[in-house]
Amino acid sequence: MKHLIQPLAWGVTLASILAAASALALSLATPMAAAATAAPHHLHSAQEALPVSAGHATDAALREGMSRVRDALQSAGRAPDDQAAAVLAGEIEAAGAYLVANCRLPEAADTTLHGVLGNLLGAADRLREPGAPRDAALRQARSALARYQQLFDAPHWR
């Protein structure tokens, strides 16, 4: 039995480490990309500063990863407790790690996706904050999903 459980435990551990590393990398890269593209004479939010256009094509990995986020948010309900919020944050981070590892988009679409992912991972961070209001984090995550639908051709959601 040990020979079955131990590899599974290592796999889960490595997936968690990958998710955390991906979340950290995206949380560092998104503000830098926003700062690099922002006009010097006025400030923009990170979402506005990234160059975006609508109608980007999706690949199977993008559709799968974003569907995982949508499904996790739908199952979370309105106000998850601390434990449920941590699970939801983990699911969002895991979907983000999946996207980073598997999604292959043209450069413009990839840049646009990074803005959406930055907002999703920011929401996951807010969900992990002890005692933080969950409704704001859930709104942020749902807003990022709505932004995804605006910017990407996502017929799998229609």
N, C-alpha and C positions, 0 to 999 in steps of 0.2 A: 504494500500500500504506500509505503514511504517513497518508493521509486516513481509513483504517479503524482503524489502531492507535491513533493519538493520541486520538480521542474515547473509545475503550475504556479507555485508560490514565487519562484524566481521570475517567471514570465510576468506575473502581476506586478511584482516589485519593479522590474525593468520598465514596464509600461507606465507605471506611476512616475518613475524618474524621468522618462522621456516626456511625459505630459508636463511635468513641472519645468523641465528645461525649455521646452517649446514655449510655454507660457511666459517664462522669463525673457526668452529671446524676442518674442513678439511684443512684450510690454516695453522692452528697451528699443526695439526697432521702430515701432509705430510713432512715438513722439519725435524720434530723430528724422523720420521721413516727413512728418508733418512740418517740422521746423525747417527742413531743407527746401520744401516746396512753398512755404508761406511767403507772401510778399513782405518785404522788409518794412514797408511804411504803415502796416496795420496788422493786427492779430486776427487769427482765425481759430476756430476749434479744430481739433485733430481731424474730425470728420470732414470739415469744409476744406481744410488745407491740402488734403490729398487730391491729386488730379483724378477725377472720376468722370465716367460717361456711362450711359445706360446701355443695356442690350448685350452685355458680354456673354459669350457662350460658356456653358458649364461642361465639366467632364464628369465621369461617373463618380470619382472620388469626392468632388465638390458636392454633388447632389447627395451622396451618402452622408458625408460629414454634416452638412447643414440640416439634413433630415433628422440626424441623431440629436442635434441641438433642439430642433423644433419639437421632437417627440419628448425629450427630457423636460422641456418647459411645459408642455401640455400636461404631462403626468405630475408635475410639481404642484399644481394648484395655485392658489392665490397667495398664501402666506405660510411657507414651510417653516417648521421649527428649525433649531440650530443643526440638528443631525440631518434632516432632509435637505436643508440649504447646502450643507457641506457635500452631500451626495450629488446634488444638482451641479454645484461648482465643479466637482470632479468629472461629471459627465461632460460638461461644457469644455473643460480643459482637455479631456481625452479626445473629444471630437476635434478640437483645435490641433492636437498633436497628430491625429490621423490625417487631417488636411495638410499639415506641413509636410508629413512624410509621403503622402500619396498624390496630392493634387498637382497637376502639371498644366498651367495656364500660360497664355501669352503674357508678356511683360505688363501691358496696360491692365489686363484683367487681374493679374497677380497683385499689382499695386493697389487696385481698388479693393480686392479681397482682404488685403492686410488692414485696411481701415475698418472693415466690418469685423474682422477677427480681433482687432485691438479693442473694439467696443464690447465684444462678447467676453473676452478674457478679463476686461476691466469689471464687467458685471460679475464674473465668477469670483474675482478678488473681493468685491463688495459683499458677495454672499458669504464669504468665509469670515468676514469681520464679526467678532463676537458682539452681540447686542445691536448690530447695525440694522436699520430698517430694511426689511427684505423687499418691500414694494418698489422702492427706487431701483434696486438692482434688477428686479424682474422686469420693470419697465425698460431699463437700459438694454437688457438682453432681447426683449421683444422688439424694441425699436431697431436693434441691429439686424434682426431677422427681417423686419419690414424693409430695411434699407437694402438687404441682400436681394429681396424680391424686386425692388425698384431698379437695381443696378445690373442684375444678371437675368438672362433668359432662363427662367426656372419653370418650365411647363409641368414639371413633376409636382408642383404645389398648386396648380390651378384646377 
